[in-house]
Structures are given as C-alpha cells and as structure tokens.
Amino acid sequence: MTTLLLTLTIDPANQSRILDMLRDNIDTVIRTLDGWIATDLISSADGTRIVIHSQWRNAGAVAAMQADPRMVAYHPQLAAVAKIEAIMGEVAFAAKA
C-alpha cells in the first residue's frame, strides 16, 4: 500500500469552500479510480491548512490518478486556492489502541 499526503496551505476564509471542493472531487472522481483505498481530510483548527491523507494500492495507482484527465483538469483549480506540498511513501510504523 502507498500513502499520499498532501498539505494545503490556504486562506482561513476559504477553508469550508475548499473542503467542499475536495469532498466533491473525492465523491465524483477519486472513488472511481482503480487502486484507491481511502481518503481522509484533516482541517486545522486555525483554518490555514488541510491535510489530505490518501491510501492507494501502489505507487502506480497514484501515478495513474495524477495522469487521469479529470485530475489534470482539477489540479489548477486547487492550485489557485492553495499552496500544495506532497509526500508519497509507505507506512513505516503504525500503532493503534
């Protein structure tokens, strides 16, 4: 499994609108893509950041998602309202209660 983390730095006044935009993309595009497992959206209390935590079958599924024409068209819309930083990798350690 591959994990993709995106940190979006945003204007707090736009946090709710951006969360709606992200949820819509997850529901209409991401859910349809082969290799997608799960996505969590984490919003900071001060409204300045959103973290997208996505799990995919493998790095190839992430690359296919990034190349999907719907995502290629979506990315500029997101980049217009957020500074985006990405990290992709495998879970090195996990602990649960």
Secondary structure, DSSP 8 states (H G I E B T S, - for coil): -EEEEEEEE--GGGHHHHHHHHHHHHHHTGGGSTTEEEEEEEE-TTSSEEEEEEEESSHHHHHHHHHSHHHHHHHHHHHTT-EEEEEEE--------
